[in-house]
Amino acid sequence: MKCSFCGCLDSKVVDSRQNEEGTSIRRRRECMNCGKRFTTYETIETTPVMVVKKNGGRQQFSATKLKAGILRACEKRPVPMMLIDKLVEDIERKIANNLSQEVTSKQIGEYVMEGLKKIDEVAYVRFAAVYREFKDIESWLSEINTILKDKNEAEKKENN
């Protein structure tokens, strides 16, 4: 590893630590030439996943953009950031485990709705309204009735 101070290629690792998620390793190095210390990070190189949009266009998957959409749906709702971050991580993991270099925006939307349904019903309906492009009040009522039906069935299972 090239020293950022003198450019020497000889250095030794003084300390290695894994980050909390286990996705990278932080290494403290000491230059064998000038003795100064610097930090490097080792991460797994991944190929970018492309999102295939409804119109056929493609763009690189962005966890930041995904999180922004979820935050918009959860606005003014009592949803802890920890749950939103976990949902984003879960969706990223599902996409990565798919082992495909492409994922449809429809599939990502389904993952988000699946997660939001468990976290907050209002955020779920907000997201569904945009994602499924609700055109009228009947669309809203239909989605709300589906949620109520699912909720009642879940309660019946718990009581039995």
N, C-alpha and C positions, 0 to 999 in steps of 0.2 A: 504494500500500500504506500503510495507516494505521500511524503510528509508535506503538509500544507504550508509549512514555514520555510524549509530549505530545499524541498523537492527531492530529497533522498528517497530511494526506493526500499531501504531497509528499515523496518520497524518491528517492534515486538509488542504482543498483546499483554497489557498490564491487568485488565479486568474485562470480563464478559458478563453481560446480564441480558436475560430475555425480557421483552416487554410484557405487560399484564395479559394481553390477548394471545401471546405466543406467536405473533406474526413477524417479529423481527428481533434481531440481537444487536444490542448496543455494545461496541467494543472501544475501550480506552486503549490507545496505543502510545508508545514512546518511540521517538525517532532515535535510531542508533547513531546518527551523525551529530545532530544538534541537541538531543536530549529533551526536546520539548514534547509535550503530550497533545494529542488530538483525538477526536471521537469519530468513529465510523459506524454505520448501520448496515447490517446485512438483512436483506429481505428476499423473499421468494419472488422470482421474476414470473409474472403472469402475462398471458396474452389478453388483450382487451376484449371484453364481451361487447358485441354490437347489439343495439336495440333496434328491432324492425318495427317501424311506426305503422299506424293504420294506413297512411298514404303510400307505403312501400319504401319510404326513405329510411336511411340508417344513420344512427349516431351512437357514439360510444356511451356505454352505461356509466351513469354518474350517481354514486351514493348520495352526493350532496343534493342533487336535483330530486332524488327519491325522498330524502328527508324533508326537503322544503315542501313537497306536496303533502306529506303526512302532517307536517306542522300546520299547514294551512287548514287541513280538515280538523285538527285538534285545537284550533285557535279558540281561546276563552273557555276551554274545557278543562276539568281537573285531571289531566293526564300527565303523570310525571315524565320528565325528559328521559329518565332511565328506561321506561317502557318503550318510548319512541326509538331510542338508540338500539335497544334490543331487537325491536321489530326490523329496523334497517339492517342490522347484522344478520338476523335470521333470513331475510330476503336475499341479501348478498350471498349467504351460504347456499341457499337453494339454487341460486343462479349458477354459482361456481360448481356445485355438485351435479348440475345438469350435464356437465362435460361438453357443452356445445359452445361454439363461439358466437352464437346468435340466440337471442331471446325476444319474443314478441312483447310489445307494450301491453297487449292484452293479458299475457301471462303475468307480467309484473303487477298490473292492476288487480288481477285475481289474488295474488299473494298479499297485496296491501289490504284488500277488502277482507280476506280471511283473517288477517292479523288484527285489523281495526275492529272487527265484529267482536273479538274476544276482549278488547281493551275498552272501547267506548262506543255505544250504539249510535250516539248522535254524530260522532266523528265518522263512523262507518257510513251513515246515511248521507252526510255531506260529501264524502269522497265518492260514494256511489252516484250521487246526483250529477257530478261532473264527469266521472268515468263512463257512466252508462248514458250520459247525455239526456237526462230527464227533460221531456218537452212540456209536460203538463202535470197537474195535481194528481191525476190517476197514477202516473208513474211513481210519484212519491208514496201515495197510499199503498200501492202494490208492494213496494219494497218494505214499508213499515209493517204491513200485515204479514209479510214473510218473516220478518224479525220476531214479531209477536208469536207467530205460530211455532217457530223454532224454540223460542224461549219457553212457551207452554209445554212443548214436548220434552224439553230438557228437565223442567220442573217435575213433570209426571214420572220421568225415569228416576229422579232422585227420591221421590216419595215412595216408590215401589221397592 
